[in-house]
Amino acid sequence: MNGKKIEPHWWGKTLAGIFAGFFLSIGIVGIFAWLGPDGLTQQITEEQRLWKTQFNMWIITPIWLLILSFVYLFKTSRQAWTWLGGAACTSLIIIAILREML
């Protein structure tokens, strides 16, 4: 086999999944909340707002756990931190831009 093996940096990969994965899941849900159906700037009823808020709140955990379960496929913990941290920062920057634009 010519490719490098996946190295068992369990602690580094787990911490990347926990911390960077959490912020990435928040960013993904935040982007969905701003760009999803009715957005956050539309006038919606109180019942619609309740359902939308609850859905966004509860979907964070499954996304976070999905990221955490796939974090072990990175070759090194440094690569996991780089990709997840970069994606988390990018998603949070996109949310900040959307807040200013909308």
VMD Tcl script that builds the backbone (N, CA, C; Angstrom):
set m [mol new atoms 306]
animate dup $m
set s [atomselect $m all]
$s set {name element resname resid chain x y z} {
  {N N MET 1 A 0.839 -1.166 0.000}
  {CA C MET 1 A 0.000 0.000 0.000}
  {C C MET 1 A 0.891 1.239 0.000}
  {N N ASN 2 A 0.643 2.171 -0.898}
  {CA C ASN 2 A 1.502 3.342 -1.026}
  {C C ASN 2 A 1.094 4.495 -0.116}
  {N N GLY 3 A -0.185 4.600 0.229}
  {CA C GLY 3 A -0.654 5.713 1.049}
  {C C GLY 3 A -0.244 5.578 2.506}
  {N N LYS 4 A -0.273 6.719 3.182}
  {CA C LYS 4 A 0.022 6.704 4.611}
  {C C LYS 4 A -1.147 6.104 5.381}
  {N N LYS 5 A -0.822 5.481 6.487}
  {CA C LYS 5 A -1.856 4.926 7.356}
  {C C LYS 5 A -2.479 6.034 8.195}
  {N N ILE 6 A -3.687 5.771 8.634}
  {CA C ILE 6 A -4.326 6.685 9.576}
  {C C ILE 6 A -3.667 6.470 10.927}
  {N N GLU 7 A -3.117 7.544 11.491}
  {CA C GLU 7 A -2.404 7.441 12.760}
  {C C GLU 7 A -3.385 7.538 13.931}
  {N N PRO 8 A -3.154 6.766 14.969}
  {CA C PRO 8 A -4.102 6.744 16.097}
  {C C PRO 8 A -3.855 7.863 17.111}
  {N N HIS 9 A -4.083 9.083 16.720}
  {CA C HIS 9 A -3.990 10.210 17.645}
  {C C HIS 9 A -5.354 10.401 18.295}
  {N N TRP 10 A -5.712 9.496 19.166}
  {CA C TRP 10 A -7.070 9.465 19.695}
  {C C TRP 10 A -7.436 10.719 20.481}
  {N N TRP 11 A -6.558 11.151 21.352}
  {CA C TRP 11 A -6.893 12.310 22.181}
  {C C TRP 11 A -7.057 13.573 21.346}
  {N N GLY 12 A -6.119 13.810 20.455}
  {CA C GLY 12 A -6.190 15.011 19.618}
  {C C GLY 12 A -7.404 15.013 18.709}
  {N N LYS 13 A -7.703 13.859 18.122}
  {CA C LYS 13 A -8.860 13.765 17.243}
  {C C LYS 13 A -10.169 13.908 18.028}
  {N N THR 14 A -10.220 13.304 19.193}
  {CA C THR 14 A -11.430 13.408 20.016}
  {C C THR 14 A -11.662 14.852 20.455}
  {N N LEU 15 A -10.618 15.521 20.901}
  {CA C LEU 15 A -10.774 16.919 21.317}
  {C C LEU 15 A -11.145 17.818 20.143}
  {N N ALA 16 A -10.609 17.538 18.956}
  {CA C ALA 16 A -10.990 18.306 17.767}
  {C C ALA 16 A -12.464 18.104 17.464}
  {N N GLY 17 A -12.925 16.862 17.575}
  {CA C GLY 17 A -14.339 16.589 17.335}
  {C C GLY 17 A -15.240 17.229 18.364}
  {N N ILE 18 A -14.783 17.253 19.609}
  {CA C ILE 18 A -15.605 17.844 20.671}
  {C C ILE 18 A -15.684 19.361 20.525}
  {N N PHE 19 A -14.548 20.014 20.447}
  {CA C PHE 19 A -14.553 21.483 20.454}
  {C C PHE 19 A -14.803 22.086 19.077}
  {N N ALA 20 A -13.966 21.765 18.103}
  {CA C ALA 20 A -14.156 22.333 16.767}
  {C C ALA 20 A -15.445 21.799 16.145}
  {N N GLY 21 A -15.761 20.529 16.408}
  {CA C GLY 21 A -16.996 19.957 15.887}
  {C C GLY 21 A -18.233 20.635 16.451}
  {N N PHE 22 A -18.174 21.003 17.725}
  {CA C PHE 22 A -19.304 21.709 18.335}
  {C C PHE 22 A -19.541 23.048 17.651}
  {N N PHE 23 A -18.471 23.824 17.466}
  {CA C PHE 23 A -18.636 25.130 16.828}
  {C C PHE 23 A -19.022 24.999 15.356}
  {N N LEU 24 A -18.550 23.944 14.707}
  {CA C LEU 24 A -18.956 23.700 13.322}
  {C C LEU 24 A -20.443 23.357 13.258}
  {N N SER 25 A -20.931 22.543 14.175}
  {CA C SER 25 A -22.359 22.202 14.164}
  {C C SER 25 A -23.214 23.429 14.464}
  {N N ILE 26 A -22.762 24.282 15.360}
  {CA C ILE 26 A -23.488 25.528 15.637}
  {C C ILE 26 A -23.501 26.405 14.385}
  {N N GLY 27 A -22.363 26.463 13.697}
  {CA C GLY 27 A -22.292 27.258 12.473}
  {C C GLY 27 A -23.204 26.730 11.386}
  {N N ILE 28 A -23.240 25.427 11.210}
  {CA C ILE 28 A -24.106 24.822 10.189}
  {C C ILE 28 A -25.577 25.111 10.493}
  {N N VAL 29 A -25.967 24.942 11.734}
  {CA C VAL 29 A -27.354 25.205 12.118}
  {C C VAL 29 A -27.670 26.696 12.017}
  {N N GLY 30 A -26.716 27.534 12.354}
  {CA C GLY 30 A -26.934 28.975 12.229}
  {C C GLY 30 A -27.130 29.403 10.787}
  {N N ILE 31 A -26.344 28.841 9.887}
  {CA C ILE 31 A -26.516 29.159 8.463}
  {C C ILE 31 A -27.875 28.673 7.986}
  {N N PHE 32 A -28.265 27.476 8.405}
  {CA C PHE 32 A -29.583 26.962 8.032}
  {C C PHE 32 A -30.682 27.857 8.598}
  {N N ALA 33 A -30.520 28.331 9.819}
  {CA C ALA 33 A -31.551 29.176 10.429}
  {C C ALA 33 A -31.716 30.484 9.650}
  {N N TRP 34 A -30.603 31.065 9.200}
  {CA C TRP 34 A -30.690 32.325 8.467}
  {C C TRP 34 A -31.182 32.134 7.042}
  {N N LEU 35 A -30.748 31.047 6.392}
  {CA C LEU 35 A -31.096 30.856 4.982}
  {C C LEU 35 A -32.232 29.860 4.764}
  {N N GLY 36 A -32.654 29.179 5.803}
  {CA C GLY 36 A -33.695 28.168 5.681}
  {C C GLY 36 A -35.069 28.775 5.421}
  {N N PRO 37 A -36.093 27.952 5.461}
  {CA C PRO 37 A -37.449 28.436 5.201}
  {C C PRO 37 A -37.835 29.569 6.148}
  {N N ASP 38 A -38.298 30.649 5.591}
  {CA C ASP 38 A -38.734 31.862 6.305}
  {C C ASP 38 A -37.596 32.633 6.965}
  {N N GLY 39 A -36.379 32.118 6.953}
  {CA C GLY 39 A -35.241 32.849 7.512}
  {C C GLY 39 A -35.479 33.310 8.935}
  {N N LEU 40 A -34.676 34.258 9.365}
  {CA C LEU 40 A -34.869 34.834 10.700}
  {C C LEU 40 A -35.394 36.256 10.621}
  {N N THR 41 A -35.594 36.757 9.408}
  {CA C THR 41 A -36.050 38.132 9.264}
  {C C THR 41 A -37.510 38.231 8.841}
  {N N GLN 42 A -38.142 37.114 8.519}
  {CA C GLN 42 A -39.537 37.124 8.085}
  {C C GLN 42 A -40.473 37.195 9.286}
  {N N GLN 43 A -41.640 37.730 9.042}
  {CA C GLN 43 A -42.660 37.746 10.081}
  {C C GLN 43 A -43.311 36.365 10.125}
  {N N ILE 44 A -43.206 35.703 11.247}
  {CA C ILE 44 A -43.830 34.391 11.416}
  {C C ILE 44 A -44.634 34.397 12.705}
  {N N THR 45 A -45.555 33.466 12.802}
  {CA C THR 45 A -46.388 33.400 14.001}
  {C C THR 45 A -45.556 32.884 15.174}
  {N N GLU 46 A -46.114 33.048 16.345}
  {CA C GLU 46 A -45.420 32.592 17.556}
  {C C GLU 46 A -45.242 31.085 17.543}
  {N N GLU 47 A -46.231 30.356 17.026}
  {CA C GLU 47 A -46.125 28.899 16.953}
  {C C GLU 47 A -45.030 28.475 15.972}
  {N N GLN 48 A -44.942 29.148 14.829}
  {CA C GLN 48 A -43.882 28.844 13.862}
  {C C GLN 48 A -42.505 29.142 14.463}
  {N N ARG 49 A -42.412 30.241 15.193}
  {CA C ARG 49 A -41.143 30.598 15.821}
  {C C ARG 49 A -40.739 29.547 16.852}
  {N N LEU 50 A -41.709 29.036 17.602}
  {CA C LEU 50 A -41.434 28.004 18.591}
  {C C LEU 50 A -40.911 26.738 17.917}
  {N N TRP 51 A -41.587 26.286 16.851}
  {CA C TRP 51 A -41.155 25.088 16.144}
  {C C TRP 51 A -39.777 25.273 15.527}
  {N N LYS 52 A -39.552 26.437 14.927}
  {CA C LYS 52 A -38.259 26.695 14.286}
  {C C LYS 52 A -37.137 26.727 15.324}
  {N N THR 53 A -37.374 27.374 16.433}
  {CA C THR 53 A -36.369 27.449 17.493}
  {C C THR 53 A -36.063 26.065 18.054}
  {N N GLN 54 A -37.081 25.292 18.317}
  {CA C GLN 54 A -36.876 23.949 18.867}
  {C C GLN 54 A -36.142 23.045 17.883}
  {N N PHE 55 A -36.515 23.119 16.597}
  {CA C PHE 55 A -35.841 22.301 15.598}
  {C C PHE 55 A -34.360 22.657 15.518}
  {N N ASN 56 A -34.060 23.947 15.437}
  {CA C ASN 56 A -32.658 24.372 15.351}
  {C C ASN 56 A -31.875 23.979 16.595}
  {N N MET 57 A -32.504 24.071 17.739}
  {CA C MET 57 A -31.817 23.715 18.981}
  {C C MET 57 A -31.516 22.219 19.035}
  {N N TRP 58 A -32.475 21.389 18.664}
  {CA C TRP 58 A -32.304 19.946 18.804}
  {C C TRP 58 A -31.484 19.321 17.686}
  {N N ILE 59 A -31.352 19.970 16.534}
  {CA C ILE 59 A -30.597 19.379 15.428}
  {C C ILE 59 A -29.083 19.566 15.627}
  {N N ILE 60 A -28.676 20.441 16.534}
  {CA C ILE 60 A -27.239 20.655 16.788}
  {C C ILE 60 A -26.575 19.358 17.253}
  {N N THR 61 A -27.196 18.659 18.181}
  {CA C THR 61 A -26.579 17.456 18.749}
  {C C THR 61 A -26.355 16.342 17.727}
  {N N PRO 62 A -27.329 15.987 16.883}
  {CA C PRO 62 A -27.041 14.945 15.891}
  {C C PRO 62 A -25.930 15.331 14.908}
  {N N ILE 63 A -25.906 16.602 14.513}
  {CA C ILE 63 A -24.834 17.041 13.606}
  {C C ILE 63 A -23.488 16.956 14.317}
  {N N TRP 64 A -23.442 17.391 15.566}
  {CA C TRP 64 A -22.206 17.351 16.347}
  {C C TRP 64 A -21.725 15.910 16.509}
  {N N LEU 65 A -22.623 15.005 16.827}
  {CA C LEU 65 A -22.238 13.607 17.001}
  {C C LEU 65 A -21.805 12.965 15.684}
  {N N LEU 66 A -22.395 13.377 14.587}
  {CA C LEU 66 A -21.969 12.885 13.280}
  {C C LEU 66 A -20.535 13.335 12.981}
  {N N ILE 67 A -20.245 14.595 13.266}
  {CA C ILE 67 A -18.884 15.102 13.086}
  {C C ILE 67 A -17.920 14.363 14.008}
  {N N LEU 68 A -18.325 14.173 15.256}
  {CA C LEU 68 A -17.480 13.475 16.226}
  {C C LEU 68 A -17.215 12.034 15.815}
  {N N SER 69 A -18.176 11.392 15.198}
  {CA C SER 69 A -17.967 9.998 14.800}
  {C C SER 69 A -17.060 9.877 13.579}
  {N N PHE 70 A -17.040 10.877 12.714}
  {CA C PHE 70 A -16.191 10.819 11.524}
  {C C PHE 70 A -14.821 11.455 11.715}
  {N N VAL 71 A -14.562 12.038 12.870}
  {CA C VAL 71 A -13.290 12.719 13.099}
  {C C VAL 71 A -12.110 11.743 13.085}
  {N N TYR 72 A -12.372 10.476 13.346}
  {CA C TYR 72 A -11.297 9.487 13.398}
  {C C TYR 72 A -10.820 9.066 12.009}
  {N N LEU 73 A -11.475 9.548 10.970}
  {CA C LEU 73 A -11.037 9.244 9.615}
  {C C LEU 73 A -9.933 10.185 9.125}
  {N N PHE 74 A -9.655 11.248 9.878}
  {CA C PHE 74 A -8.522 12.109 9.539}
  {C C PHE 74 A -7.230 11.345 9.798}
  {N N LYS 75 A -6.212 11.622 9.011}
  {CA C LYS 75 A -4.954 10.887 9.171}
  {C C LYS 75 A -4.232 11.253 10.458}
  {N N THR 76 A -4.248 12.529 10.822}
  {CA C THR 76 A -3.585 12.969 12.052}
  {C C THR 76 A -4.516 13.898 12.822}
  {N N SER 77 A -4.197 14.116 14.082}
  {CA C SER 77 A -5.007 15.038 14.871}
  {C C SER 77 A -4.806 16.478 14.394}
  {N N ARG 78 A -3.630 16.769 13.901}
  {CA C ARG 78 A -3.378 18.124 13.372}
  {C C ARG 78 A -4.277 18.401 12.173}
  {N N GLN 79 A -4.421 17.415 11.316}
  {CA C GLN 79 A -5.289 17.564 10.161}
  {C C GLN 79 A -6.748 17.734 10.602}
  {N N ALA 80 A -7.162 17.009 11.622}
  {CA C ALA 80 A -8.528 17.133 12.138}
  {C C ALA 80 A -8.771 18.538 12.684}
  {N N TRP 81 A -7.814 19.041 13.473}
  {CA C TRP 81 A -7.947 20.386 14.019}
  {C C TRP 81 A -7.967 21.431 12.909}
  {N N THR 82 A -7.110 21.259 11.906}
  {CA C THR 82 A -7.028 22.233 10.819}
  {C C THR 82 A -8.334 22.293 10.033}
  {N N TRP 83 A -8.831 21.139 9.613}
  {CA C TRP 83 A -10.038 21.121 8.796}
  {C C TRP 83 A -11.282 21.509 9.585}
  {N N LEU 84 A -11.449 20.920 10.753}
  {CA C LEU 84 A -12.647 21.240 11.535}
  {C C LEU 84 A -12.610 22.665 12.075}
  {N N GLY 85 A -11.437 23.092 12.544}
  {CA C GLY 85 A -11.311 24.462 13.026}
  {C C GLY 85 A -11.522 25.477 11.915}
  {N N GLY 86 A -10.951 25.198 10.752}
  {CA C GLY 86 A -11.146 26.097 9.617}
  {C C GLY 86 A -12.593 26.148 9.164}
  {N N ALA 87 A -13.240 24.990 9.127}
  {CA C ALA 87 A -14.654 24.951 8.733}
  {C C ALA 87 A -15.523 25.659 9.771}
  {N N ALA 88 A -15.193 25.489 11.052}
  {CA C ALA 88 A -15.964 26.158 12.110}
  {C C ALA 88 A -15.809 27.673 12.011}
  {N N CYS 89 A -14.580 28.136 11.833}
  {CA C CYS 89 A -14.352 29.586 11.692}
  {C C CYS 89 A -15.059 30.140 10.467}
  {N N THR 90 A -14.990 29.407 9.360}
  {CA C THR 90 A -15.652 29.847 8.134}
  {C C THR 90 A -17.165 29.926 8.329}
  {N N SER 91 A -17.739 28.932 8.971}
  {CA C SER 91 A -19.192 28.949 9.169}
  {C C SER 91 A -19.618 30.093 10.088}
  {N N LEU 92 A -18.831 30.373 11.105}
  {CA C LEU 92 A -19.180 31.476 12.003}
  {C C LEU 92 A -19.003 32.832 11.321}
  {N N ILE 93 A -18.025 32.943 10.430}
  {CA C ILE 93 A -17.852 34.177 9.655}
  {C C ILE 93 A -19.024 34.362 8.700}
  {N N ILE 94 A -19.477 33.279 8.086}
  {CA C ILE 94 A -20.637 33.357 7.193}
  {C C ILE 94 A -21.869 33.825 7.962}
  {N N ILE 95 A -22.045 33.329 9.185}
  {CA C ILE 95 A -23.182 33.774 10.000}
  {C C ILE 95 A -23.076 35.265 10.294}
  {N N ALA 96 A -21.889 35.743 10.620}
  {CA C ALA 96 A -21.711 37.170 10.895}
  {C C ALA 96 A -22.026 38.004 9.654}
  {N N ILE 97 A -21.619 37.531 8.495}
  {CA C ILE 97 A -21.918 38.251 7.245}
  {C C ILE 97 A -23.416 38.249 6.976}
  {N N LEU 98 A -24.061 37.104 7.189}
  {CA C LEU 98 A -25.510 37.028 6.972}
  {C C LEU 98 A -26.267 37.948 7.914}
  {N N ARG 99 A -25.804 38.053 9.141}
  {CA C ARG 99 A -26.475 38.948 10.101}
  {C C ARG 99 A -26.395 40.400 9.653}
  {N N GLU 100 A -25.265 40.761 9.049}
  {CA C GLU 100 A -25.108 42.149 8.575}
  {C C GLU 100 A -25.918 42.413 7.306}
  {N N MET 101 A -25.982 41.399 6.443}
  {CA C MET 101 A -26.668 41.570 5.157}
  {C C MET 101 A -28.182 41.506 5.284}
  {N N LEU 102 A -28.679 40.616 6.147}
  {CA C LEU 102 A -30.126 40.405 6.217}
  {C C LEU 102 A -30.724 41.162 7.345}
}
mol reanalyze $m
mol bondsrecalc $m
mol representation Tube
mol addrep $m
